[in-house]
């Protein structure tokens, strides 16, 4: 590790947990990261999922311009990162540790998928700090580091190619954590669904129009109209949409009528 002194902006001994958000009680701990670009990319992955607490154990190069570049708009995560000299320091105050490991170990330890593990992390993080521990890019977590974990988390990947970039692993785990925390909700646009009577008037208008233009034969219309009803039911038509569709039908019949008049005129001349 470089003997260069780390600027104060990148180091804080104490982690402030005064925010009410559960995710602020989750630390992402990267151990002995060899490439600074991975640190920056991991910071970006964290921020997109609402996590801010980044801990770095003896990174080979940090701070570094490559980390800043890969972080993009997550520079604040890097600037508040806690640089530690040991695992003990990184886990100080933490009550639950999940270790990320892609390798099969001889150690008898519980192994969970991210989807099974993250609800446990969230449940504990509502009260006290927890940590997601990631090892170095080349060999992952050491056996000593895994011994400090309460369970291992393994991302299910294709057995034909199990190598996963560090930042990609951080992104996947943080995504599952966000889902488990119930922060995956989106504000849906307000709908103004058309009332049943308006939709029924549309279907009568549609059937009349299809018969008038020769697309439907009156005796054969029932089955097709049922299929059209199912199609529109999936669309959950809104009030304005029904008006637009009926406007199209009106113009269609007007055009059809005009075509008939033009044809008759040509025949009479």
Rosetta blueprint (number, residue, H / E / L):
1 X L
2 X L
3 X L
4 X L
5 X L
6 X L
7 X L
8 X H
9 X H
10 X H
11 X L
12 X L
13 X L
14 X L
15 X L
16 X L
17 X L
18 X L
19 X L
20 X L
21 X L
22 X H
23 X H
24 X H
25 X H
26 X E
27 X E
28 X E
29 X E
30 X E
31 X E
32 X L
33 X L
34 X L
35 X L
36 X H
37 X H
38 X H
39 X H
40 X H
41 X H
42 X H
43 X H
44 X H
45 X H
46 X H
47 X H
48 X H
49 X L
50 X L
51 X L
52 X L
53 X E
54 X E
55 X E
56 X E
57 X E
58 X L
59 X L
60 X L
61 X L
62 X L
63 X L
64 X L
65 X H
66 X H
67 X H
68 X H
69 X H
70 X H
71 X H
72 X L
73 X L
74 X L
75 X H
76 X H
77 X H
78 X H
79 X H
80 X L
81 X L
82 X E
83 X E
84 X E
85 X L
86 X L
87 X H
88 X H
89 X H
90 X H
91 X L
92 X L
93 X L
94 X L
95 X L
96 X E
97 X E
98 X E
99 X E
100 X E
101 X L
102 X L
103 X L
104 X L
105 X L
106 X L
107 X L
108 X L
109 X L
110 X L
111 X E
112 X E
113 X L
114 X H
115 X H
116 X H
117 X H
118 X H
119 X H
120 X H
121 X H
122 X H
123 X H
124 X H
125 X H
126 X L
127 X L
128 X L
129 X L
130 X E
131 X E
132 X E
133 X E
134 X E
135 X L
136 X E
137 X L
138 X L
139 X L
140 X E
141 X L
142 X L
143 X H
144 X H
145 X H
146 X H
147 X L
148 X L
149 X L
150 X L
151 X E
152 X E
153 X E
154 X L
155 X L
156 X L
157 X L
158 X L
159 X L
160 X L
161 X L
162 X L
163 X L
164 X L
165 X L
166 X H
167 X H
168 X H
169 X H
170 X H
171 X H
172 X H
173 X H
174 X H
175 X H
176 X H
177 X H
178 X H
179 X H
180 X H
181 X L
182 X L
183 X L
184 X L
185 X L
186 X L
187 X L
188 X L
189 X L
190 X L
191 X L
192 X L
193 X E
194 X L
195 X L
196 X H
197 X H
198 X H
199 X H
200 X H
201 X H
202 X H
203 X H
204 X H
205 X H
206 X H
207 X H
208 X H
209 X H
210 X H
211 X H
212 X H
213 X L
214 X L
215 X L
216 X L
217 X L
218 X H
219 X H
220 X H
221 X H
222 X H
223 X H
224 X H
225 X H
226 X H
227 X H
228 X H
229 X H
230 X H
231 X H
232 X H
233 X H
234 X H
235 X H
236 X L
237 X L
238 X E
239 X H
240 X H
241 X H
242 X H
243 X H
244 X H
245 X H
246 X H
247 X H
248 X H
249 X H
250 X H
251 X H
252 X H
253 X H
254 X H
255 X H
256 X H
257 X H
258 X H
259 X H
260 X H
261 X H
262 X H
263 X H
264 X H
265 X H
266 X H
267 X H
268 X H
269 X L
